[in-house]
Amino acid sequence: MNNKGAGKSKARIAREFPENFVIGGLLVMLAIWVARASTPAIGGIIAAVPIRYAVTWSIAAVRRGKEFAEDMARGSVIGMPGNITFSLALFAMLLVSIDFLTAFIVSILAGIAVLALCKFTFPE
């Protein structure tokens, strides 16, 4: 195992983390601001817009190259059935007045179960 490569990777992560954290935080703040300025439903729509993917892939392409960003895009598509299941389960459970924490936990488990049932493999 090459420790030099690991050191460079840790240094790169340390440099990139604040940038990624700030951009992600700004996107969350935007969704909350839109929800306050209009309605929570509109804020939820903004939160679900794939702009987060585009920003993440763009940063990845600049930092790590086009192929890395393409692989991330493929991975995002693989994860979408789990995300959809999570969202639908959370919505359904909140409709029947189950408390948010319970609904959230069950929805996460449902999303993971769908991914396991689909037996997705990651692209190489």
Secondary structure, 3 states (H helix, E strand, C coil): CCHHHHHHHHHHHHHHHHHHHHHHHHHHHHHHHHHHHCCHHHHHHHHHCCHHHHHHHHHHHHHHCHHHHHHHHHHHHHHHHHHHHHHHHHHHHHHCCCCHHHHHHHHHHHHHHHHHHHCCCCCC
